[in-house]
Amino acid sequence: MSDAPPRLELLHFARRVVQQATASLAELDGWIADAERRGGRAPAGQGDQALAA
C-alpha cells in the first residue's frame, strides 16, 4: 500500500492553490489600477527601494 494521497485529494489541493493565485492576481490588478489612476506615482516609502527589500 502506498503512502501517497489519493488523486481526488491532490486535485482538491491543486484547485485551492489555483483559487488563491487567482485571488492574488485580482488583488495585484487592483493595485496596478490604483497606481495608474494616480499617474504611476508610488506612495511615499513604497518606491523601487521598497521592492528591493
DOVO-312823 format. One record per atom (N, C-alpha, C, O, CB): x, y, z. Coordinates in steps of 0.05 Angstrom, whole numbers, padded with zeros to 5 digits, always signed. Each point is the difference from the previous one (the first is absolute). Glycine has a CB too. Layout:
# DOVO-312823
XYZ...
//
This chain:
# DOVO-312823
+00017-00024+00000-00017+00024+00000+00018+00025+00000+00020+00001+00014-00057-00026+00010+00029+00045-00039+00015+00024-00003-00008+00021+00020-00024+00001+00008+00030-00011-00057+00013+00027+00058-00006+00022+00018-00009+00025-00016-00006+00021+00013+00039-00039+00020-00033+00017-00059-00008+00023-00016-00029+00007+00004-00017-00018+00003+00052+00005-00038-00042+00039+00036-00028+00008+00003-00016-00009-00024+00011-00001-00022+00003+00040+00051-00040-00043-00025-00017-00008-00023-00001+00023-00021+00004+00023+00007-00031-00052+00024+00023+00021-00055-00001+00019-00023-00020+00022+00005+00006+00024-00005+00008-00061-00026-00038+00031+00041-00020+00020+00005+00009+00021+00020-00005+00024-00003-00030-00058-00007+00049+00025+00031+00011+00019+00020+00020+00019-00013+00001+00024+00005-00008-00059+00031+00024+00024-00054+00020+00017-00014-00014+00020-00018+00009+00023-00003+00024-00061+00005-00054+00029-00015-00015+00018-00018-00013+00023+00016+00000+00023-00009-00009-00061-00023-00002+00032+00055-00012+00021+00017+00022+00020+00009-00004+00024+00001-00032-00056+00014+00059+00021-00008+00023+00017+00009+00008+00018-00023+00003+00024+00004+00013-00059+00028-00013+00024-00056+00007+00016-00024-00020+00022-00005+00007+00023-00007+00016-00063-00013-00049+00034+00024-00021+00020-00004+00003+00023+00020-00003+00023-00008-00027-00059-00010+00036+00030+00043+00003+00021+00020+00024+00018-00007-00001+00024+00004-00019-00055+00031+00042+00019-00044+00023+00015-00008-00007+00020-00022+00007+00023+00001+00023-00061+00012-00043+00028-00034-00008+00017-00022-00019+00022+00009+00001+00022-00009+00006-00061-00023-00026+00032+00049-00019+00019+00011+00014+00023+00014-00007+00023-00003-00028-00060+00007+00054+00030+00013+00016+00020+00014+00016+00018-00019+00002+00024+00004+00000-00055+00036+00010+00018-00060+00015+00015-00019-00018+00019-00016+00008+00023-00005+00025-00061+00001-00057+00030-00002-00018+00017-00015-00008+00024+00017-00002+00022-00010-00016-00062-00015+00013+00035+00051-00007+00022+00018+00023+00019+00003-00004+00025+00000-00027-00055+00025+00056+00020-00024+00023+00017+00002+00004+00017-00026+00007+00023+00002+00015-00057+00029-00028+00021-00053+00002+00015-00026-00020+00022-00001+00006+00022-00009+00010-00064-00013-00040+00037+00031-00021+00021+00001+00009+00023+00018-00005+00023-00007-00031-00057-00002+00048+00028+00032+00009+00020+00018+00022+00017-00013+00000+00025+00002-00012-00054+00037+00031+00016-00052+00021+00014-00014-00011+00018-00022+00009+00022-00004+00023-00060+00014-00051+00028-00025-00013+00016-00021-00012+00025+00012+00001+00022-00013-00010-00063-00014-00003+00039+00050-00011+00023+00014+00021+00020+00007-00004+00024-00004-00033-00052+00021+00059+00018-00007+00022+00018+00008+00011+00014-00025+00007+00024+00001+00005-00053+00038-00009+00015-00061+00010+00012-00025-00020+00021-00010+00009+00022-00007+00014-00065-00005-00049+00037+00013-00019+00020-00009+00001+00025+00018-00002+00022-00010-00028-00059-00007+00033+00033+00043+00002+00023+00018+00025+00017-00007-00002+00025-00001-00021-00051+00038+00045+00013-00042+00025+00014-00007-00003+00015-00026+00009+00023-00003+00017-00057+00028-00040+00022-00044-00004+00013-00026-00018+00024+00003+00004+00021-00013+00002-00065-00010-00026+00043+00040-00018+00023+00005+00016+00023+00013-00007+00023-00004-00033-00054+00009+00060+00024+00011+00016+00021+00013+00022+00010-00018+00016+00017+00008-00026-00038+00036+00011+00011-00068+00020+00009-00019+00026-00015+00002+00021+00010-00008-00042+00034+00009+00020-00068+00011+00024-00016+00001+00018+00007+00023+00022-00011+00003-00025+00005-00051-00005+00024+00065+00016+00008+00023-00003-00019+00023-00023-00008+00007+00020+00056-00021+00025-00057+00026-00001-00018+00023-00004+00017+00025+00011+00022+00002+00019-00056-00025-00045+00024+00043-00003+00015+00025+00028+00003+00013+00018-00015-00005-00065-00003+00011+00049+00038+00012+00026+00005+00013+00010-00025+00014-00015-00014+00014+00002+00062-00007+00038-00054-00011+00012-00024+00012-00007-00026-00014+00007-00021+00011-00008+00045+00031-00012-00023-00064-00008-00024-00014+00011-00002-00028-00011-00014-00017-00031+00015+00044+00064+00012-00032+00012+00000-00027+00017-00024-00005-00004-00021+00013+00004+00070-00012+00019-00047-00019+00017-00023-00007+00016-00010+00023+00006-00024+00002-00003+00042-00048+00004+00000+00065+00015-00009+00023-00016-00020+00017+00012-00019+00011+00013+00063-00011-00051-00040+00002-00017-00018+00015-00001-00027-00013-00001-00021+00013-00026+00059+00004+00028-00039-00044-00001-00025-00014+00026-00015+00003+00000-00025-00001-00032+00045-00032+00054-00006+00036+00026-00013+00002+00004-00013+00027+00018-00017+00004+00001+00050-00036-00034-00025+00052+00003-00010+00027-00007-00029+00003+00001-00012+00021-00011+00057-00004
//
